[in-house]
């Protein structure tokens, strides 16, 4: 059997590994052993799995292998955050970011090379879309972060407590691979992360949110960014297909399907003159009145050739205070890793764009920024009317 035909064990869930050993007429508990070697000890050489017989290791080498994505480079921020450039099988490059904080460490993972949704405030979407990442390429980011941070060393503390699918791409447009990946992350035989601390963030792929029930227990974050359909459709084209009402309804159903009591996180990027007015805050509070949630405000992070701007500190404070007075739990995301281009909305990697959006975007910018200026002006005018 050639390497191309071999099963990538790094991308198999516990159920998948169990089925593999059943097919090999071996005992199912071997699945947990192999999973621990890969995801808890960081071993990629099947021959080193010493609690498995030599004969079985030889058979396993015949049908399987452990293949992970490649780390091309690392950038370290002045605030201690790290960004890694990861090369995937398609030849494109994606980014993952580690953010250390007091008492926790968050790893932001990519699910696609590029993104097809083209949200106006996100650098990733301007690159276009190349490919979905495989399970091994998604989980492989966590594997590499553990290795590079020393987590596979038994004498080192586990510094990754949270994983968020908030990197490049729309996770729910890579549904099966993302669901399998987060389930591996939460599997006791693998990384053993709490289901409360593994979060899938979505721009609002409503049919996929509805499918999640019963397939995973991961937490959910909604990229909302506007308090009404008119404004949201202008900055997030997906809203033209799935309205805010549909998004909130599907999310509420998913949260009610979980085995414990949790609420989703509402992500709201504040853009100067676009969605940061006091009235926007009041409208948001009214919109979410019957939707239990937490709200995370994200001051816009500039990226190359974007005409959007970050709101003033007073605008951010006013927005937050209106929501807090309405009874919401509100946090403002601290901008981290801005000096290495790894803040929220800045991830770009290197995408072989199948949609050629990046070419069209560059052509638009080269024409004296006319199209972008018109977009900002149109949105600002709309905001003033609201």
C-alpha positions in Angstrom: 0.0 0.0 0.0 1.5 3.4 -1.0 1.8 6.3 1.4 -1.0 8.2 -0.4 -3.4 5.3 0.3 -2.5 5.0 4.0 -5.0 6.1 6.6 -3.8 9.2 8.5 -4.2 8.2 12.1 -3.9 11.8 13.3 -7.2 12.6 11.8 -9.3 9.7 13.2 -11.7 10.2 16.1 -11.8 7.5 18.9 -14.7 5.9 17.0 -12.7 5.9 13.8 -9.7 4.3 15.4 -11.9 1.8 17.1 -13.4 0.8 13.8 -10.0 0.5 12.3 -8.8 -1.9 15.0 -12.1 -3.9 14.6 -11.4 -4.2 10.9 -7.9 -5.5 11.8 -9.5 -8.1 14.2 -7.8 -6.3 17.1 -9.3 -5.3 20.5 -11.1 -1.9 20.5 -9.1 -0.6 23.5 -6.1 -0.3 21.2 -7.8 2.8 19.8 -7.4 4.7 23.1 -3.7 3.6 23.3 -2.9 5.0 19.9 -4.8 8.2 20.5 -2.8 8.8 23.7 0.5 8.2 21.9 -0.4 10.8 19.2 -2.2 13.5 21.1 -0.9 13.2 24.7 2.7 12.2 24.1 3.3 13.8 20.7 4.6 10.6 19.1 4.4 10.3 15.3 6.4 7.2 14.9 4.2 4.1 15.2 7.3 2.0 16.0 7.7 3.8 19.3 4.3 2.9 20.6 5.8 0.5 23.2 2.6 -0.8 24.8 1.5 -2.3 21.5 3.0 -5.5 20.2 5.6 -5.4 17.5 3.4 -7.5 15.2 0.5 -5.1 15.6 2.8 -2.1 15.1 4.0 -3.6 11.9 0.4 -4.2 10.7 -0.5 -0.6 11.7 2.4 0.7 9.7 1.2 -1.2 6.6 -2.3 0.5 6.7 -1.7 3.8 8.5 0.7 6.7 9.2 0.7 9.8 11.2 0.9 12.9 9.0 0.7 16.4 10.2 0.8 19.8 8.6 4.2 21.7 8.4 5.2 24.7 10.5 6.9 27.2 8.2 7.6 30.1 10.6 6.9 31.6 14.0 6.4 35.2 15.2 6.5 36.3 18.8 4.7 39.4 19.9 5.9 41.8 22.5 2.9 40.8 24.6 4.0 37.1 24.6 1.5 36.0 22.0 2.8 33.7 19.2 1.7 33.3 15.6 2.6 30.3 13.5 2.4 30.0 9.7 1.2 26.5 8.8 1.4 24.9 5.4 -1.4 22.5 4.5 -1.7 19.9 1.7 -3.2 22.3 -0.9 0.0 24.3 -0.7 -1.7 27.3 0.9 -0.7 28.7 4.3 -2.9 29.3 7.3 -2.2 30.9 10.6 -2.8 29.9 14.2 -2.3 32.2 17.2 -1.5 31.4 20.9 -2.6 34.1 23.4 -1.3 33.7 27.0 -3.3 35.3 29.8 -3.3 35.1 33.5 -4.7 31.6 34.4 -5.4 30.6 30.8 -3.9 30.1 27.4 -6.0 30.4 24.2 -5.2 28.9 20.9 -7.0 30.3 17.9 -7.2 27.7 15.1 -8.0 28.0 11.3 -10.5 25.7 9.6 -10.1 26.8 6.0 -7.4 28.2 3.7 -9.0 31.5 3.0 -12.8 32.2 3.3 -15.6 32.5 0.9 -17.9 34.8 3.0 -16.1 38.1 2.3 -17.1 40.0 5.4 -16.1 43.6 4.9 -14.0 44.0 8.1 -12.0 40.8 7.8 -8.6 40.5 6.0 -9.0 36.7 5.5 -12.1 37.1 3.4 -10.3 39.5 1.0 -7.9 36.6 0.0 -10.7 34.5 -1.4 -11.0 30.7 -0.8 -8.7 27.8 -1.5 -9.7 24.7 0.5 -11.1 23.1 3.5 -8.6 21.8 6.0 -8.6 18.1 6.9 -9.2 16.8 10.4 -5.5 16.1 10.8 -4.7 19.7 9.6 -7.1 21.2 12.1 -6.1 19.0 15.0 -2.5 19.2 13.9 -2.5 22.9 14.8 -3.2 22.0 18.4 -0.7 19.2 18.2 2.0 21.6 17.0 1.2 24.2 19.6 1.5 21.6 22.3 4.8 20.5 21.0 6.3 24.0 20.5 5.0 25.1 23.9 6.5 22.1 25.6 3.1 20.5 26.6 4.2 17.0 25.6 6.9 17.2 28.2 5.4 15.5 31.2 7.2 17.9 33.5 5.6 21.0 31.8 2.2 22.4 32.7 -0.5 22.4 30.1 -0.6 26.0 29.0 -3.4 25.6 26.4 -6.7 25.7 28.3 -9.0 27.0 25.5 -9.3 26.4 21.8 -11.3 28.7 19.6 -12.2 28.1 16.0 -11.8 31.8 15.2 -8.9 31.7 12.8 -9.0 31.7 9.0 -12.2 30.4 7.4 -15.8 29.7 8.3 -15.8 26.6 10.5 -19.3 25.4 9.7 -18.6 25.5 5.9 -16.1 22.7 6.7 -18.7 20.9 8.9 -17.7 17.3 9.2 -14.0 18.0 9.6 -14.5 20.7 12.2 -17.0 18.6 14.3 -14.6 15.6 14.2 -11.7 17.9 15.2 -13.4 19.5 18.2 -14.6 16.1 19.4 -11.0 14.9 19.3 -9.9 17.9 21.2 -12.5 17.1 23.9 -11.7 13.4 24.0 -10.2 12.2 27.3 -7.8 9.9 25.3 -6.6 12.9 23.3 -6.4 16.5 24.6 -9.1 16.3 27.2 -10.2 19.9 26.9 -13.5 21.0 28.6 -16.5 21.3 26.3 -17.0 24.7 27.7 -13.5 25.7 26.5 -13.7 24.6 22.9 -15.6 27.1 20.9 -16.8 27.1 17.3 -17.4 30.6 16.0 -19.7 31.0 13.0 -20.8 33.9 10.8 -24.3 32.3 10.7 -24.5 29.2 8.5 -27.9 28.4 9.9 -28.4 24.8 8.4 -25.1 23.8 9.8 -25.9 25.1 13.3 -29.1 23.1 13.2 -27.0 20.0 12.3 -24.7 20.4 15.3 -27.2 19.1 17.9 -26.3 15.6 19.0 -23.0 15.6 17.1 -20.9 17.8 19.5 -21.0 19.6 22.8 -18.6 22.4 21.8 -19.5 25.9 22.8 -20.8 28.4 20.3 -19.9 31.9 19.3 -21.9 34.0 16.9 -20.2 36.7 14.7 -23.1 39.2 14.7 -21.5 42.6 14.3 -24.7 44.5 13.6 -28.1 45.0 15.4 -30.3 44.8 12.4 -30.5 42.9 9.1 -30.0 46.0 6.9 -26.6 46.9 8.3 -25.5 43.3 8.8 -26.2 42.5 5.2 -24.0 45.3 4.1 -21.0 44.2 6.0 -21.7 40.5 6.1 -23.1 39.1 2.8 -24.1 35.8 4.4 -27.0 37.7 6.2 -28.7 38.1 2.8 -29.2 34.4 2.9 -29.8 33.8 6.6 -31.4 36.6 8.7 -30.5 37.5 12.2 -33.8 36.0 13.4 -32.9 32.6 11.8 -29.4 32.8 13.2 -30.5 33.4 16.8 -33.3 30.8 16.6 -30.9 28.0 15.4 -28.3 29.0 18.0 -30.9 28.9 20.8 -32.0 25.4 19.7 -28.4 24.2 19.7 -27.7 25.5 23.1 -30.8 23.9 24.5 -29.6 20.5 23.1 -26.5 20.6 25.3 -26.2 18.5 28.4 -25.4 21.5 30.6 -26.4 25.1 31.0 -24.5 27.4 28.8 -25.1 30.5 26.7 -23.5 31.5 23.4 -21.0 34.3 23.0 -22.1 37.2 20.7 -19.1 38.7 18.9 -19.5 42.3 17.8 -16.7 44.1 16.0 -16.9 47.8 16.6 -16.1 49.9 13.5 -15.9 53.7 13.7 -18.9 55.4 12.2 -20.4 52.1 11.0 -21.9 50.2 13.9 -20.6 51.9 17.0 -23.3 54.5 17.7 -25.1 54.6 21.0 -28.3 53.8 19.1 -26.7 50.6 17.7 -26.0 49.6 21.3 -29.6 50.2 22.3 -30.8 48.3 19.3 -28.5 45.4 20.1 -29.8 45.3 23.7 -33.3 45.1 22.4 -32.5 42.5 19.8 -31.0 40.1 22.3 -33.6 40.7 25.1 -35.0 37.2 24.8 -31.7 35.6 23.9 -29.5 34.6 26.8 -25.9 35.3 25.9 -22.7 37.0 26.7 -21.3 39.8 24.5 -17.7 40.3 23.5 -17.0 43.7 21.9 -14.0 43.7 19.5 -12.5 47.0 18.5 -11.7 46.9 14.8 -8.1 45.9 14.0 -6.9 47.6 10.8 -5.3 45.6 8.0 -3.6 46.6 4.8 -5.8 48.5 2.3 -8.8 48.6 4.6 -10.6 51.9 4.9 -12.4 51.1 8.2 -11.2 52.6 11.4 -11.1 51.7 15.1 -13.6 53.6 17.2 -12.4 56.0 19.9 -12.0 54.8 23.5 -15.1 56.8 24.6 -17.2 55.2 21.9 -16.2 51.7 23.0 -16.9 52.6 26.6 -20.3 54.2 25.9 -21.3 51.1 23.8 -20.3 48.8 26.6 -22.0 50.8 29.3 -25.3 50.8 27.5 -25.3 47.0 27.2 -24.2 46.6 30.8 -27.0 48.8 32.0 -29.4 46.6 30.0 -28.3 43.7 32.1 -25.8 42.0 29.8 -22.4 40.5 30.7 -20.1 42.4 28.4 -16.3 42.2 27.8 -14.1 44.2 25.5 -11.5 42.1 23.8 -8.0 43.4 24.5 -6.1 43.8 21.3 -3.2 41.3 21.3 -0.5 40.4 18.9 -1.2 43.5 16.7 2.5 43.9 16.1 2.8 40.6 14.3 -0.5 40.9 12.4 -2.3 38.3 14.5 -5.1 40.4 16.1 -8.7 39.5 15.4 -9.6 40.0 11.8 -6.0 40.3 10.6 -5.1 36.7 9.7 -4.1 36.3 6.1 -1.6 33.4 5.7 -1.0 32.7 2.1 -3.9 31.4 0.0 -4.0 30.0 -3.5 -7.3 31.8 -4.2 -9.7 29.7 -6.3 -12.2 32.5 -6.4 -9.7 35.1 -7.6 -11.3 37.5 -5.1 -7.9 38.7 -4.1 -7.1 39.8 -7.6 -10.4 41.6 -7.9 -9.9 43.2 -4.5 -6.5 44.4 -5.5 -7.8 45.8 -8.8 -10.5 47.7 -6.9 -8.0 49.2 -4.5 -5.6 50.2 -7.3 -8.3 52.3 -8.8 -7.7 55.1 -6.3 -9.6 53.2 -3.6 -12.9 54.5 -5.1 -14.9 51.4 -4.4 -13.8 51.0 -0.8 -14.4 54.7 -0.1 -17.9 54.4 -1.5 -18.5 51.4 0.7 -17.4 53.2 3.8 -19.5 56.3 2.9 -22.6 54.2 2.2 -22.3 52.3 5.5 -21.7 55.5 7.4 -24.8 57.1 5.8 -26.8 54.1 6.7 -25.5 54.2 10.3 -26.5 57.8 10.7 -30.1 57.0 9.7 -30.4 54.2 12.2 
